[in-house]
Amino acid sequence: MIPVVFENCFGWFHPPLSDRSGGTAVLLCPGVSQDFSNGYRPFRLLAEHLAEAGYPTLRFDYPGTGDSADPESNNLWEVWQQSISRAATWLRGQTRADKLLLIGLRIGGTLAAVASERLEDIAGLILIEPCQTGRSYVSQLTTEARLRGAQQPEAELEVGELYLTSACIHDMRKVELANLALPLSLPVAIFSRVPEEKLRIRLAAWCKRSINFTYEDLGGLEAMLRPNHHYGEPELDATRLLIWLHCNIPPSAPSHASLPLPKPEAFILLNCIETSLSFGSFWRLNGILSRPRINKYPGFSVLICNSGGNPRHGFARFGVECARSLAEAGIASLRFDFAGLGDSIHYSDRTDLQTDPFTEDRTNDISEALDTLEALGFTRFALHGLCSGAYHALRGACTQKRIVQLISVNLPWFSLQPEKPGPGSSAQNCLRTLIRRDIASLFLFGQQDAGLKQLERHFGADGRFLPDSPVIELCVLPELDHELTVGWMRRQVAERIINFVRTHQTSTWLSKTEGEPRYGHA
C-alpha cells in the first residue's frame, strides 16, 4: 500500500498484484465518528483482499477525519460528497480504469449511493450496513452526544471530532436511501443485519423503479462494526463480498496503460509538513511524522501512542489534533500504530492478526519507532499516550533510556495484574525509575476519571504521597471525560501538553540537525 495525498485528503492506494488487471478500480468510502475508527483496520484488510483479487483500490479519509486536513467549509455533508468525487477523479487518473466501483460503510454507504447518482461510469455499488436515512443517522449522533453528557450548541451538533452545523444537519436529514435515483442497470449489493424482508419494504421505491439489488446478511463483515477494542473475535471475512464482485463486476485489463505507481509525497498543511513513514522489521509499522514549519526544538520529538484499539488518529481524532497543535508550537511528533492496530501489521504464522490493545507488550514497537526517529536526527524524545496508550507510554519510559519526558493522560492502571499498594508495587517502582532517570513526567487526569482512583489507591487522595520530585507533576482537570470527546477538552489538554514540553526543555537537548524522512511504502 502506498500513501497518497490529493485535494486536502490523505489516503492509501493498494495497487493490484498483476499488471494484467486494473480495468475496474474500487473506491472505499468509510463511515465517520466511531464507525470510522471501528471500521478502519477492517477496511485496510478489505483493500488488501481487493488488490490481491485484481482490483486497484483507494481508501481515504474525508476532510476533518483521520489524517486529512480540516474542512474548508462548515457543511461537512457537502465536503464529504465533494471529497468522494475528488477521490474518484484521482483513482481514475492514476489507474486509467474503465470502470469504478464504490463500497461504503454506514453513512459512507449512503454517501457512496448519493455519489452514484451523479458520477459517471460507476460500474457497481456495495453498501455495508448503510444508513437508511440521514434523519435517523443524525438522531443516532445526537443520542451519542447526549449520552456523553456534552452540552450542545443550539441547532448544531458536536460529537467527537465532528461539528455539524445547522445547514449540514438540514442537508443530511433530507437524504433517504430509498429516494435516490440510481442508474437502473447498476449492480447493487447490500450487506446488512436488517432482515431481507424488512429491508426490501424500506427500499420498495427502488423496486418500483426497477432498481434491483442483491441482499446478503453481514456474515463475515461484522468486524467492520465491532468496537475496535474487542479482541479475540473473528477477523474480517470478505469471501462473499468478493464472490459477488467476481460474478457481477469481474476484474479486467485496462484499455489504457496505467500510470507508474505514485510516489509518496508530503502533506503540506498550514503549520506543518506531514509525511507517512513505514519502519521497523519488515517495514510493518506505519505512522505520520509531523514536522513544524519552524522547529523551535531541534532534535526533540513527541512519540504519540495508540489509544485502545483506535488507529493512530486517537479518540475523537485527538492524536491528529495534538500532533498539529504541537507543530504549531514548533514541536515535532510521530503518531504511529502499534503492531496489529490501524495500518501496522502483526505477523504470526504469516497472518496479519489484530493484537490486544491492552495486554500486548509494546516496548519493541516503541523502540523501533525511536530508532526511526534517531535515524532522522532526533535524539531526545517524549512519550505520550491516552488511556491504554498512557499505560504503554509509561512502560516504554521505564525501559527506554532515550526518553526524557512522559506525558500520560487518563492512565487507567499502573499494572495489568491486581496488586496491593506498597513499596514493591509496580506504581512505586515506575515512579522510582522515572525519578532516577530524571524523566519529566506529567500525569493528567479528568476529575472523575477512573484512573485517578488507581493513582489515589497507590499515592493517596490528590496524590499527596507521590514522591516529592521536581520531575513528577500531577494535573487534575474538572469536567474532563475519559476520551476527550468535546473540542474544548482536547484543546485544553493539548495546551497543557505543550506548556509541559516547553517548561522541561533545556539547552542541552539541542542537538544535531534532523535528516530527511524516509517516505514509506508498506
C-alpha distance (Angstrom), angle and dihedral (degrees) to the residues before:
residue distance angle dihedral
M1 . . .
I2 3.79 . .
P3 3.82 126.0 .
V4 3.80 112.8 -124.0
V5 3.79 136.5 -175.2
F6 3.80 126.5 -155.8
E7 3.82 134.8 157.1
N8 3.85 95.2 -12.4
C9 3.80 90.8 -48.3
F10 3.80 128.9 117.0
G11 3.78 119.8 -151.2
W12 3.79 148.3 149.1
F13 3.79 124.9 -111.8
H14 3.80 116.8 -151.6
P15 3.84 108.6 -163.3
P16 3.82 119.5 -154.7
L17 3.77 116.6 -100.5
S18 3.81 92.7 -126.4
D19 3.81 128.1 58.8
R20 3.80 87.7 -147.4
S21 3.80 92.7 68.9
G22 3.77 132.3 54.7
G23 3.79 102.3 96.0
T24 3.80 89.3 117.3
A25 3.80 116.5 48.9
V26 3.80 127.7 -167.2
L27 3.80 127.5 -141.4
L28 3.81 116.3 -162.2
C29 3.82 115.7 -149.5
P30 3.82 110.3 -162.3
G31 3.76 129.3 -152.4
V32 3.78 121.4 -110.8
S33 3.80 135.3 -120.6
Q34 3.82 111.3 6.0
D35 3.81 91.6 -8.8
F36 3.81 87.5 61.1
S37 3.81 93.6 51.7
N38 3.80 95.6 42.4
G39 3.79 92.7 47.6
Y40 3.80 97.7 41.5
R41 3.81 100.7 93.8
P42 3.84 94.5 36.0
F43 3.81 88.0 52.7
R44 3.81 89.1 54.2
L45 3.80 90.3 51.4
L46 3.81 90.8 47.3
A47 3.81 90.7 50.6
E48 3.80 90.0 52.1
H49 3.82 91.4 50.0
L50 3.80 90.8 49.3
A51 3.81 92.7 49.6
E52 3.80 90.7 48.9
A53 3.82 88.4 51.9
G54 3.81 91.1 54.6
Y55 3.80 102.4 -94.9
P56 3.83 116.6 122.7
T57 3.79 103.7 -136.7
L58 3.78 136.1 -161.3
R59 3.79 123.4 -164.6
F60 3.78 118.4 -178.7
D61 3.80 145.2 168.8
Y62 3.80 120.1 -110.9
P63 3.83 115.4 -123.9
G64 3.80 108.4 -81.4
T65 3.81 92.1 27.2
G66 3.80 134.4 84.9
D67 3.80 115.1 -18.0
S68 3.81 95.7 -24.9
A69 3.79 123.9 111.3
D70 3.78 122.6 -91.5
P71 3.82 113.3 -86.3
E72 3.78 120.1 -91.7
S73 3.82 91.6 -144.7
N74 3.81 130.7 51.1
N75 3.80 91.9 -135.1
L76 3.80 101.4 85.4
W77 3.80 93.6 -177.2
E78 3.80 90.5 61.1
V79 3.81 91.6 42.2
W80 3.81 92.8 52.7
Q81 3.81 92.4 49.0
Q82 3.80 91.2 49.7
S83 3.80 91.5 48.6
I84 3.82 91.3 55.0
S85 3.81 89.8 53.1
R86 3.80 90.5 49.1
A87 3.79 92.1 46.9
A88 3.81 89.8 51.1
T89 3.81 90.2 50.5
W90 3.81 91.3 50.3
L91 3.80 92.8 47.6
R92 3.80 93.9 48.3
G93 3.79 91.1 47.5
Q94 3.80 93.4 49.2
T95 3.81 99.2 44.1
R96 3.84 101.1 28.9
A97 3.81 83.3 -140.1
D98 3.80 117.4 175.7
K99 3.80 93.1 -148.5
L100 3.78 134.6 37.8
L101 3.80 126.1 -156.8
L102 3.81 123.4 -164.3
I103 3.81 123.2 -150.0
G104 3.80 117.8 -174.7
L105 3.79 135.4 -175.8
R106 3.83 121.3 -147.7
I107 3.83 108.5 -45.7
G108 3.80 85.8 2.3
G109 3.80 86.5 63.7
T110 3.79 90.1 52.9
L111 3.80 89.8 48.6
A112 3.81 90.4 48.9
A113 3.81 90.3 52.2
V114 3.82 90.6 49.3
A115 3.81 89.0 49.8
S116 3.82 90.6 51.0
E117 3.80 89.0 63.5
R118 3.79 93.9 63.1
L119 3.81 109.0 20.2
E120 3.79 117.4 92.6
D121 3.80 126.2 -126.6
I122 3.81 96.1 18.1
A123 3.80 103.0 165.0
G124 3.79 99.5 -172.5
L125 3.78 146.8 -10.5
I126 3.80 129.7 -140.6
L127 3.80 117.5 -172.0
I128 3.80 119.6 -166.5
E129 3.82 111.4 -159.4
P130 3.81 91.1 -32.9
C131 3.79 121.3 -162.1
Q132 3.81 105.9 -105.5
T133 3.79 94.3 -149.8
G134 3.77 135.7 11.4
R135 3.80 88.4 -133.2
S136 3.81 92.6 60.7
Y137 3.80 91.3 47.0
V138 3.80 92.5 51.3
S139 3.82 87.7 50.3
Q140 3.81 89.5 51.7
L141 3.80 92.0 51.5
T142 3.82 90.8 45.9
T143 3.80 91.2 53.1
E144 3.80 90.4 47.2
A145 3.81 91.0 52.3
R146 3.81 92.5 48.0
L147 3.79 92.3 49.7
R148 3.79 88.2 55.8
G149 3.80 88.3 55.2
A150 3.78 95.4 -126.6
Q151 3.78 117.5 154.9
Q152 3.80 108.0 -119.4
P153 3.80 127.8 -142.9
E154 3.80 113.8 -116.7
A155 3.83 113.9 -85.9
E156 3.81 90.6 -5.2
L157 3.78 134.7 85.4
E158 3.79 134.4 -138.8
V159 3.77 117.4 -170.9
G160 3.78 119.2 162.3
E161 3.79 110.1 -48.8
L162 3.82 92.6 -16.3
Y163 3.79 123.2 96.8
L164 3.79 110.8 -173.7
T165 3.79 115.2 -164.7
S166 3.79 122.3 -150.3
A167 3.82 89.7 -102.7
C168 3.81 90.9 52.1
I169 3.81 92.2 48.3
H170 3.81 90.4 48.1
D171 3.81 91.8 53.0
M172 3.80 93.5 45.5
R173 3.79 93.3 50.5
K174 3.80 91.1 56.1
V175 3.81 93.3 60.5
E176 3.80 119.2 98.6
L177 3.78 121.0 172.8
A178 3.82 91.9 -145.3
N179 3.81 92.2 56.5
L180 3.79 97.2 53.6
A181 3.79 114.3 114.7
L182 3.79 99.7 -133.5
P183 3.82 118.6 -179.4
L184 3.81 108.3 -87.9
S185 3.80 94.7 -128.4
L186 3.81 95.2 46.8
P187 3.83 113.3 122.7
V188 3.81 107.3 -129.8
A189 3.81 130.7 -175.3
I190 3.79 125.4 -174.5
F191 3.80 120.7 -162.5
S192 3.80 108.3 -165.8
R193 3.79 147.1 150.0
V194 3.80 88.7 -136.2
P195 3.85 109.0 101.8
E196 3.80 112.6 -103.0
E197 3.81 95.5 -119.3
K198 3.80 92.4 52.9
L199 3.81 92.5 45.0
R200 3.80 92.5 51.3
I201 3.81 89.9 50.8
R202 3.80 89.8 52.5
L203 3.80 90.8 48.8
A204 3.81 95.5 42.0
A205 3.80 89.8 125.4
W206 3.81 88.6 65.6
C207 3.79 90.9 55.8
K208 3.81 90.9 50.6
R209 3.80 88.8 54.7
S210 3.83 91.4 45.8
I211 3.80 93.0 -111.9
N212 3.78 103.8 149.9
F213 3.77 124.8 -163.3
T214 3.77 136.5 -176.8
Y215 3.78 115.6 -123.1
E216 3.80 121.9 -146.8
D217 3.76 129.1 168.2
L218 3.80 117.8 -122.5
G219 3.79 94.3 -99.5
G220 3.80 107.3 150.5
L221 3.81 95.0 7.4
E222 3.82 97.5 73.6
A223 3.81 89.4 104.1
M224 3.82 88.7 73.9
L225 3.81 91.0 64.5
R226 3.79 100.1 35.0
P227 3.83 118.4 107.0
N228 3.79 103.9 -96.2
H229 3.80 94.4 -129.6
H230 3.82 90.9 64.2
Y231 3.78 108.1 106.5
G232 3.78 133.2 -169.2
E233 3.81 96.3 31.2
P234 3.82 125.3 121.2
E235 3.78 116.3 -68.0
L236 3.80 124.1 -128.1
D237 3.80 113.8 -62.8
A238 3.80 109.5 -168.1
T239 3.82 95.7 172.5
R240 3.81 97.1 116.4
L241 3.79 92.5 43.9
L242 3.81 90.5 52.2
I243 3.82 91.6 47.0
W244 3.81 91.1 53.5
L245 3.78 89.7 46.9
H246 3.81 94.1 50.5
C247 3.80 91.2 48.2
N248 3.80 95.9 48.0
I249 3.82 107.2 25.9
P250 3.81 107.8 15.2
P251 3.80 119.7 -169.1
S252 3.77 114.1 -92.6
A253 3.76 140.9 -177.6
P254 3.81 113.8 -93.7
S255 3.80 117.0 -111.7
H256 3.82 88.9 -136.3
A257 3.79 128.2 43.1
S258 3.79 112.3 -99.2
L259 3.77 120.9 -122.7
P260 3.82 120.7 -98.8
L261 3.78 112.6 -83.3
P262 3.80 110.1 -77.2
K263 3.77 117.6 -102.4
P264 3.81 114.9 -125.7
E265 3.76 110.2 -104.1
A266 3.78 136.1 -167.2
F267 3.79 119.7 -96.1
I268 3.80 105.0 -128.5
L269 3.81 111.6 -151.1
L270 3.79 132.5 172.3
N271 3.81 97.6 -94.4
C272 3.78 103.6 14.5
I273 3.77 148.2 26.2
E274 3.79 115.9 -127.3
T275 3.78 127.4 -161.1
S276 3.78 131.4 -178.3
L277 3.80 115.7 -122.2
S278 3.80 130.0 -162.8
F279 3.78 113.1 -164.6
G280 3.78 147.4 144.0
S281 3.79 128.3 64.8
F282 3.83 110.2 -18.3
W283 3.83 87.4 0.3
R284 3.80 86.7 -85.9
L285 3.83 98.5 145.5
N286 3.79 123.5 77.0
G287 3.77 133.3 -166.3
I288 3.80 145.9 148.5
L289 3.80 120.5 -108.4
S290 3.80 110.7 -150.6
R291 3.81 113.6 -161.7
P292 3.80 121.4 -173.0
R293 3.78 116.5 -125.7
I294 3.82 86.8 -127.1
N295 3.80 110.0 33.1
K296 3.79 108.1 -152.7
Y297 3.81 94.4 179.0
P298 3.82 109.2 43.0
G299 3.78 114.2 -163.2
F300 3.81 93.5 21.8
S301 3.80 126.1 105.2
V302 3.80 137.8 169.2
L303 3.81 116.4 -133.5
I304 3.83 110.7 -149.2
C305 3.82 117.4 -155.7
N306 3.82 130.8 -154.1
S307 3.81 119.5 -89.0
G308 3.80 111.4 -135.7
G309 3.79 111.0 -47.2
N310 3.80 93.3 -32.3
P311 3.79 119.5 120.8
R312 3.80 117.8 -107.4
H313 3.82 90.7 -77.7
G314 3.82 87.8 78.4
F315 3.78 134.0 -154.5
A316 3.82 108.2 -24.2
R317 3.83 87.5 -5.9
F318 3.81 91.1 -68.5
G319 3.82 92.4 144.9
V320 3.81 90.7 61.1
E321 3.80 95.4 40.4
C322 3.81 91.7 48.3
A323 3.82 93.0 48.5
R324 3.80 92.3 50.9
S325 3.80 92.5 44.9
L326 3.80 88.3 52.4
A327 3.80 89.8 50.3
E328 3.79 91.0 50.7
A329 3.81 86.5 55.2
G330 3.82 90.7 50.6
I331 3.83 97.2 -101.2
A332 3.82 124.7 129.1
S333 3.80 122.4 -139.4
L334 3.79 143.1 176.7
R335 3.80 119.3 -147.2
F336 3.78 111.0 -168.4
D337 3.79 143.7 167.9
F338 3.77 121.7 -111.3
A339 3.81 115.2 -126.5
G340 3.80 110.9 -73.1
L341 3.81 94.3 19.4
G342 3.81 130.4 94.5
D343 3.80 110.5 -27.5
S344 3.81 96.7 -15.5
I345 3.77 120.6 101.1
H346 3.79 129.8 -134.3
Y347 3.78 115.3 -162.5
S348 3.78 120.7 -154.1
D349 3.80 114.8 161.6
R350 3.82 86.6 -16.4
T351 3.80 91.4 -58.8
D352 3.80 122.3 123.0
L353 3.79 101.6 -129.7
Q354 3.76 133.0 -177.7
T355 3.79 112.5 -114.5
D356 3.78 129.0 -142.9
P357 3.82 106.2 -92.2
F358 3.79 91.6 -147.7
T359 3.81 112.2 32.3
E360 3.82 102.5 34.1
D361 3.80 112.9 107.3
R362 3.82 106.2 -115.6
T363 3.79 99.9 179.8
N364 3.82 92.5 102.6
D365 3.82 92.1 50.0
I366 3.80 90.0 50.6
S367 3.80 91.1 47.5
E368 3.82 91.9 52.4
A369 3.81 90.8 48.8
L370 3.81 90.0 51.7
D371 3.81 90.6 48.4
T372 3.80 89.1 54.6
L373 3.79 93.0 49.4
E374 3.81 90.5 47.6
A375 3.80 89.7 53.6
L376 3.81 86.8 56.3
G377 3.80 91.6 54.1
F378 3.81 101.8 -95.5
T379 3.79 113.7 133.9
R380 3.82 107.4 170.8
F381 3.76 124.8 53.0
A382 3.77 144.7 -169.2
L383 3.80 120.9 -155.5
H384 3.79 116.4 -145.4
G385 3.78 130.9 -176.3
L386 3.79 142.8 157.2
C387 3.82 123.0 -144.2
S388 3.84 108.2 -26.9
G389 3.80 87.2 3.2
A390 3.80 87.8 61.9
Y391 3.81 89.6 54.0
H392 3.81 92.8 50.2
A393 3.81 90.3 45.1
L394 3.81 89.8 52.5
R395 3.80 91.7 50.8
G396 3.80 90.3 46.4
A397 3.79 92.7 50.4
C398 3.79 90.0 52.4
T399 3.81 93.2 51.8
Q400 3.82 104.7 33.3
K401 3.80 115.6 75.5
R402 3.81 91.2 -163.2
I403 3.81 93.1 69.3
V404 3.81 116.6 102.4
Q405 3.82 99.7 167.9
L406 3.80 136.1 35.2
I407 3.80 121.3 -162.6
S408 3.79 111.7 -171.4
V409 3.82 121.4 -178.3
N410 3.81 119.8 -169.6
L411 3.80 94.5 -17.2
P412 3.84 104.7 -159.9
W413 3.81 98.2 -157.8
F414 3.80 144.2 -13.3
S415 3.80 94.3 -135.0
L416 3.80 135.5 21.7
Q417 3.80 89.4 -137.5
P418 3.81 122.7 71.2
E419 3.78 109.8 -107.6
K420 3.76 139.8 167.5
P421 3.80 120.8 -110.0
G422 3.76 114.8 -103.8
P423 3.80 146.3 102.7
G424 3.81 93.4 -61.1
S425 3.80 97.5 47.0
S426 3.80 122.5 117.6
A427 3.79 89.5 -115.3
Q428 3.80 92.7 56.4
N429 3.81 92.8 42.7
C430 3.81 92.4 50.4
L431 3.79 93.0 50.3
R432 3.81 91.6 48.3
T433 3.80 90.2 51.4
L434 3.81 92.7 49.7
I435 3.80 91.2 50.1
R436 3.80 94.2 44.6
R437 3.79 91.1 52.0
D438 3.80 92.1 43.5
I439 3.82 92.2 -123.3
A440 3.80 110.0 167.3
S441 3.80 102.8 -131.1
L442 3.79 130.3 -167.0
F443 3.80 117.8 -165.8
L444 3.81 106.7 -169.3
F445 3.81 122.8 -176.5
G446 3.76 139.7 172.0
Q447 3.78 110.0 -117.4
Q448 3.82 92.6 -114.8
D449 3.80 97.4 37.3
A450 3.80 115.6 130.1
G451 3.80 90.4 -135.4
L452 3.79 90.0 65.3
K453 3.80 87.9 63.7
Q454 3.80 88.9 57.7
L455 3.78 91.3 51.6
E456 3.81 91.1 48.6
R457 3.80 89.9 48.8
H458 3.79 89.9 60.0
F459 3.80 101.4 30.1
G460 3.80 106.8 23.7
A461 3.79 133.2 -110.4
D462 3.81 111.8 -30.2
G463 3.82 87.6 3.9
R464 3.80 90.6 -78.1
F465 3.82 91.3 158.3
L466 3.78 95.7 49.5
P467 3.81 110.7 127.0
D468 3.78 111.6 -85.1
S469 3.78 98.1 -116.5
P470 3.81 133.1 135.4
V471 3.81 90.3 -133.8
I472 3.83 95.0 60.6
E473 3.80 117.1 76.9
L474 3.82 126.9 176.7
C475 3.80 118.5 -162.6
V476 3.82 122.8 -177.5
L477 3.80 117.2 -171.9
P478 3.82 122.5 -165.1
E479 3.83 121.4 -126.6
L480 3.80 92.9 15.5
D481 3.80 113.3 138.6
H482 3.79 124.1 -149.7
E483 3.81 98.2 -104.5
L484 3.84 98.2 37.0
T485 3.79 89.4 -124.1
V486 3.81 97.2 170.0
G487 3.78 124.1 69.2
W488 3.80 97.0 -125.0
M489 3.82 89.7 54.2
R490 3.79 92.2 54.3
R491 3.79 92.4 45.7
Q492 3.81 91.3 49.5
V493 3.81 93.0 50.1
A494 3.82 92.5 45.3
E495 3.80 89.5 52.0
R496 3.82 90.7 51.2
I497 3.79 90.7 49.5
I498 3.80 92.9 50.0
N499 3.81 92.3 48.5
F500 3.81 90.6 48.9
V501 3.82 92.7 50.4
R502 3.80 91.4 48.6
T503 3.80 94.0 46.8
H504 3.79 93.4 53.7
Q505 3.78 98.4 45.4
T506 3.81 116.2 114.1
S507 3.77 131.3 -170.5
T508 3.80 90.6 -116.0
W509 3.79 89.0 68.5
L510 3.78 93.0 65.6
S511 3.76 103.7 104.1
K512 3.76 146.0 157.1
T513 3.79 121.2 -27.3
E514 3.78 116.5 -85.2
G515 3.78 118.5 -108.0
E516 3.76 129.0 -132.0
P517 3.81 116.9 -81.7
R518 3.78 123.4 -108.6
Y519 3.77 105.3 -122.3
G520 3.76 109.4 -133.1
H521 3.75 136.1 -120.4
A522 3.77 116.2 178.6
